[in-house]
């Protein structure tokens, strides 16, 4: 009886798995069909224009089909077939070689149908299209076969956080990192929101001030003490910029054994309570990063200029094409990163300035980290932006271009301006954590004895 039941269970699991593979294949074919349909419209439009210009049908088909298949490859290789290898351009050469044969055969077929039957060239092209679609799909599936099977989908929106079974899992230790610069008016509100909505999942707060000239440090220290939030206010030993402050916080999280770092910017634009229901549902039980998106469906923006919204949508689309993964936001002020994931790449050599979040996102995508985007609320009220839009836009375009062509080689370049042992800060205030007061000593850097597990830069950063 037990053997029969086991066989039934095995058979049920096998049939379930087969149905799952069938559904996944049908979804992939459907997605490829949509992309190919758009490519076919491009093909047909150019083909029609060339026919009107009295170009021979076979030659017109060569030109229009070449444009279409190039677009289909660039769009589908990562986003549909989930190919994660670094040799996308080399595989394109193989794809192009196959297309030379396919397009030549299809063009000959179009020309032959026109000559033999006298039918209109557009009708001949329509008759040939189904065969070329099937062949193109098989070629793409063959080229990406090594990366498709079992490859996880990254950077997808989180529709349902996690199954209910995750609720029983032990909650990870969470450090809330608050980068701060000239936030005297906002930092008190941020810490108040943490105390009100996030205290139950926040094990410690690390406020890192980047040499503010106002009373940000004193205000943060007073707010921590008022709310009795366990944590530390730390002052960078020198101006490290936003990226450098992240490196200080990541080193602190690694050294003190935290499982996750939740980043909440100190300018009070994001609502940290947006993460509370997700954490309650077990969203940090799996995955490598939980990324707040200001531009996903369900997000809420208050006071955010329309031109900045559209500009971000353009850049999100550009980075989606450059990285081969759907990007919903290049970097908001509310994100969470699994600390163990930070060991997988040399984050110390990423840029220190406001583009740090972009480099970090590309590093996570490149190392196939499991990312989840979630919609968040965002407001522009009394904040003062430190971003110079034209300069930032130019640099953002440059990063996309560099990564598109260089991939891993681009990320391995030394983008940081400081040596790894420069990312230090001094504790200026603290509130006890678990009945123990944090040591009032500088946060350990990557070179410190307690942080031997930190990844070292592969190339010495320029000073």
N, C-alpha and C positions, 0 to 999 in steps of 0.2 A: 504493500500500500504506500509506504513512504517513498519507495523507488518510483512508483507510478506518479505520485504527487510531485516529486522532484523533476521528473521528465516533463510533466505538464508545465511546471514553473519555468523550466529551461526553454521549452517550446514557446511559451508566452513571451518570455524575455526576448527570444530570438525574433519573433514576429514583430514585437514592439520596436526592436532596434531596426528591423528592415523597413517598417513603416516610417520610422524617423529618418532613415537615410533617403527613402523615397521622397518624403516631404521636403527635406533639405535640397535634394536634387531638383525637384519641381520648382522650388522657390528660386534656386539659382538660375534655372532655365528661364523662368519668368522675368527675373531681373535682367538677365542678358538680353531677353527679347525686347524689353523696354529700351535699354541702351542701344541695342542694334536698330530698333525702330527709329530712334532719334538720328543715329548715324545714317540710316537708310534715307531719311528725309533730307539730310545734308547731301547725300549722294544723289538723290533724285533731283534736288533743286539745281545742283551744279551741272548734272547731266543734261537737264532740260535747257539750261542756259547755253551750254556748249552746242547742243543740237540746233538751237535757234541761231547760233553763230556759224552754222554750217560745218561744224567739226564732224568728222566721220564717226559713226556710232561706236565702233570698237575703241578708237582713240579717246572719245569722250568718256567711255566707261572706265578706261584705265585711269584717267585723271580724277574723276569723281569718286570712284571706288577707293583709290589710294588715300584720299583725304578721309573718307568715312571709316575705313578700317583702322587707320592711325588713331582717330578719335575714340573708336570703340575699345581699342587696346588700352590706351591711356586711362580711360574711365573705368574699365572693368577689371584690370589685372589685380588690383588690390581690393577694391571696394566690393566686387562680386565674387571673384575667385580666391580672395583672401591670401594672395601670395605675399609672403613676408620676407623673401630673400633679398639680397643686396644686388643681384645681377639683373635687375629689371631691364636695363638698357641692352645687355647682351642677349637676353631672351627676346627682346624686341627685334633684334637682328634675325633670329630664327623665325620669329613671327612674320617679319617682312619678307624673308625668303619664301616662306610658305605662301604668303599672299601674292608674290610674283606669279607663282604657278596658278593659284586659285583665280586671280584677277585675269590672267592671260586666258585661262580656260573659259571663264564666264564671258569675257569680252568676245572671244571667238564664237561662243554660243549665241550671244546677242547679235553679232554681225551676221552669223550664218542664218539665224531665224529671219532677219530682215531681208537678206538676199534671196533665200529660198521661198519664203512665204509671202514676202512683200508687206508684212505687218508693220505697224508703227513701231519705231524703236522703243518707245516707253512701254508698250505692251510686251515686247520681247524681253525687256529688262525685268518686268514684273514676273514673267514666267520663270526666269532664271533665279530670282531672289530666294525662294524657299531652299533650294539646294545650297546656295552660298551661305545661308544662315546656319544650316546644320553643319556644314563643313567648318565654318568659322568657330562655332561652339566647340566642336571636337578638338580643333587645334588649340584653342585657349585652355580647355580642360587638360589636354596632354601637356602643354607647356608649364602649367601650374600644379600638376598632379602631386608633386612632392610636398607642396605646402598646403593643399586644400584639406586633405584628410585629417580631421580632428583639430584643425586650427581654430583657436578661439576667436570670437568676434570682439574687437576692441573698440573703445570709444563710442559705444552705443548708449542711447538714453536709457535710464533706468525706469522702466514702466512700473514694475512691481518690485519693491526692494529685494525681498528674499522670501522663501517659503517660511511658514510658521515654525518649522522645526529649528530654525536658526535662533529663535528666542531663547531656547534652552542652553545655547552655547555661552561659555563664560565671556563676560564683557572685556574687551581689550583695555589695556592701560593707555589713556589718551592724554597727550600734551597739547594744550591750546597755545599756539604761538601767535603773538600779536606784534607785528612789525609796526614801528611808529616813527614818524618824523613830523614835527610841528603840528601835533594833534591835541594841543591843550584843551580846545573846546569840545573835542569829540571823544577822547579816550575814556573819560568818565562814563559816558553813555554806553560805550562798547562793553566795559567791565560790568556795568549795571545789567546789560542784556545777558551777559554770560552768567551772572549770579542768579538772575531771575529765571532764565529758560534752559540753562545748560549745566547747572551745578551738578546734577545727578550723574552726568557722564564725563565731566571734566575732572581729571585727576590732578592736574596742575596747570598753572598759567605761566607762560614765559613771555613777558613784555620786553622786546628788544628795541631800545631807542637808538636811532642813528644820529646822535649828536645834535638833538634839537636845540634851538636857541630860545625857545619859549619855556613855559612851565610844564611841559608834557610829562617829564619824569616825576616831578613832585605830585602832579595830579594823579598819575597812574599809581604811585605808591600810596597815596591817600585813599584811592578807590579800592585797592586791594585790601587795605586794612579795614576800611569801613564795611565791606561786604564779607570780610574774612574768607576771601578766595585764596586757596593755597597756591603759592607760586612766588615768582621772582620778577623784579624789575632790573633789567640789565642794560648798561650803557656801553655801546661799542667803544673800543679803545681808540678807534679812528673812524673816519667816514667810510663805511663799507657799502653804502647804497643798499637798495632793496634786496638785490641778490645776495650780497654779502651777509645781510642780516639773516636771510634764510639759511645760509651755510652755518652760521653760529647756532641757530636753533636746531638744525638737523644734527650737528655734532652733539649738542646737549641731549637730544632725544636718544641717540645711539648710545651715549655714555651712561645715561640713567635708566636704560632698559624700558623705554616706552614702546608700545606696539604701533601707535598711530600718532601722527602730527596733524592737528587741524589748524589751518592757517586762517586767521580772522584779521583783516587789516584794521589798523587802529583809527581810520578816518570815518568809521561808522557809516559806510555806504552799504555794507552787506548786513543781513540779519542772521546771526549765528544760530538762532532758534530754528531756522529752516532745516538744519541737520538733525534736530532732536527726534522727530518722528522716524526718520530714516535709521538712526542709530538704535532707536527702540525696536525697530523691525529687524535689526540684525544686519544692516547694510555694510558694516565693517567686518563681518564674519568671514567674508571672502573678498577677493579682488585686491588691487594694488593702489588704486586712487579713486576718490569720489570728488568729482569736479563740479563746482557750482557754475551754472550757465545763466547769463543774463539774457540770452537770445533764443533759448529753447521754447517750445510751446509750453505754456503754463508759467513762464517767468513773468515777473512784475517789475516795471521800471518807473520810477517817479523822478521827474525833473531831468531826465536824460535827453540831451539834444538829439533831434531826429537825424542830423547829419552824422553824428557819432554812431548811432544805431546802424545806419546803412553802411557806413565805413567798416564797422565790425563785421557785418554780414559779408561784405566783399572779401575781407581778409580771411574770414572763416572758410569761405568757399575756396579761396586761393590755397590755403594751407591744407584743406581736404584733398585737393588735387596733388599738391606737392608731396604730401606724406602718405597718401593712399588710405587714410583713415578719416572717418567723418569727424570734423572738428566743429563743436558748437560754440566754443569760447576759447580764445587764446590765453586767457588768464584773468579770472575775477578775483575778488577779495575774500572768497570763501572756498577753500579746498581742503581735502584730507589726503594724506599720503601714508601708506604703510611703511614703517621705518625699515623693515627688512628689505624692501624693494630698493631703498636708497643705496644699499651695498652693491647693487648690480651694475652701477655705472659711475664714472668719476665726476660726480656733481661739483666737486671743488673747482674744476676748471671751466665751468659754465660762466657766462657773463655775469658781472656783478650789478649791472644797472637795471633799468626797468624792463629790459628784454629777457631777464632771467627766467620768468615764467614761460616764455616762448621756447627757450632752449630746454627747459626742464620738460615741457610737454613733448617736444620732439624726441628727447632722450627716452622718455617713457614709451612713446609709440615705437621708436626704433628697436627697443628691447622687448617689444611685444608685451608690455605690461597690460594687465586687465583693468581698463578704465571704464568708469561709469559717469555720465553727465546727468545732472539733475537740475531742474529749473529752480531759480532762487529769486528773491526780491532784492531790488537795488534802488538806491535813492541818491540824488544829488541835492544837497541842501546848503549847508554852510562849509562844505569842503573846499579846499584850495588845491587845484590840480597842479602837480609838478611836471606834467607831460607837455612837451612842445610837439604839437600835433604833426607838423610837417616833418620835423626831424625824426620823430618816432615812426611815422609812416614810411619814410625812406629806409630806415633801419629794418623795419619789419619786412619790407619787400626784399631787402638784401639777404635776410636770414632765410626766407622762403626759397630764394634763388640758390643760395649756398647749399641748403639741405637737399634740394631737388637734384642737384648735380653731384654733390659730394656724399650724401647719406652719412654713413658711419665715419668716413674720413673728415667730413666737416665737423661732426660733433667731437671728434678726438683732438681737434685743434685747441690750443690754449686760448680761450676767450677771456679768462679772468685776468685782471690787471695786478693781482697781488699773489705773493707766495702763500702756500697752504697754511703756514703757521701764523698768518696775519689775521685770521678770522677769530678774534677774541673779544671778549667783553668783560666788564667788571660789575658784579652784583652791587646795587645801591640800595635795595630794599627787598624784604622777603616776608612771607607769611608761612607759618609752619605747614608742612605736608606730612600727613599721617603721623602727627605728634613728633616730627623731627624737623628742625629748622634747616633749610638749605644752606649749604656752606657759602659764606660771603667771599668766595674766591673766583677768579676769572673762569669762565666756561672753557672747558678743555677744547683745544683745537684738534685737527686731524693728527698733529704731530705729538700730542700729549700722550703719556703712558696709558691712560685709561681708555683711549680711543683707538687702539691698534687695529680694530676691525674696519675702520673707515677706509673707503677706497682712496688710493693715492692717485694723483694726476699721472696720466701716461706721458704727458709732456710738461715740463716745468713751466708754469704760468709766467708770463712776462710781468715784471714789477712795475 
